[in-house]
Amino acid sequence: MVHNTKRTLAAVLASVAALGMLASCGSGTGISDDSKTLTIFNSKMEIQSQFEEMAKKYGEEKGVNVEVSYSSDTVAAHLATRYASNAPYVLSMVDAKDIYSLGPDHALDLSNEKWVGDTDQAISVDGKVMGFPVSVEARGLIYNADAIEKVTGKKFDPSQYKTLDEFKKLIADLKADGMQSPVGVLKEDWSLAGHYLPQIYEEQPNVNEFVKGLHDGTVKIGSNDKFNSLMDTFDVLKANNYAKDAPTSAEREVTSQKLAQGDIAFLFGGNWDWSVINQYEPNKNLGMMPVPQNTDDGTNEKLVGGGSKFFFIDSSDKVTDEQRQMAKDFLNWLVSDKEGQDFIVNTCSMVSPFKSNTLAPADPLGKSVKSYADKGALIPNFNYLPDDHYSKLGAEYQKYLANQIDRPALADAIDSYWQSTKISADIK
């Protein structure tokens, strides 16, 4: 997942100079004057080298020029720079909210493409399919079953720990049998307020109504059952955090290593965390499970997630029809060609959002996500978080993690944030 912060237009335009710093494949400029070149913007940093290698091979096999560019700037800021320079990419990989904001003015209608019926994750705006889903990502508790079984001497079945009461008993057993601190908690603001906190919104019966209520002040989050349910679980994670004495000093890499090697048993995160965990020769039996809660609404049987990263094809007169057809051909290649399917699943270690791609993810976290996706057990992402949500509320959540504020104070901070922020017009 990518986490964006809001920039002013002045800052966006000032960043034109950053174009020279793009990592690209092809001409090396990041911008091509060749009307027969397929220019692709990739916003997923961890697969840039794979994309570059693929672009070279794909271009040679198909007889087309392909350039793949990456920018360290935010997606919205970088694309604004490109549009200000009259140099849009033919094909851009963005976040869901960017499809909603950019689609009406910049995206081609893809409703008639064959792949539309092959996925449940495409994004439509005003009745037109504009967002091509690249992968599926989901959030939940990552577990190390080998570590749990080694300590308890019992087979670990995550489905037996759906409630917080059941989970607390398991934590107690792990501690009694020698695992003093069974949990890791990532301190990063994007994890706390970009991933955990949004589940409180996403697991509401009507997320849009809930957020509108927060915004107009008719809803107070502190009295919400889902808030208190997920906060009760977070308190258990926090109390059993290996770094609880200095939680905001714990490094992500150290926490990931401890999970990989079985020093801890649980970590809240998503299948994207495999790229870090995999660096530390992890135990083989890792997976993901829903966040345990004492609830009967079914949310403790599902992960939260869905399509993550979306391509759109530019509709402006700065892109030729020939280029748009090249982009369509490339998207169809990703969906139905064996090499394209392999590129998504095996080369990039992503979970394909297309039903026709039956390749099993290579990593255990991806396998877990696919199993939940296949059985329809994903709670949809809320795609309208304001750009500063995770940075502002992440700072408050870090205070809570460090026991500097209590739950009512955190709730007050969340209420104040939503009442003072502008919400998307697409929240209806």
Disulfide bonds with the S-S distance in Angstrom:
none
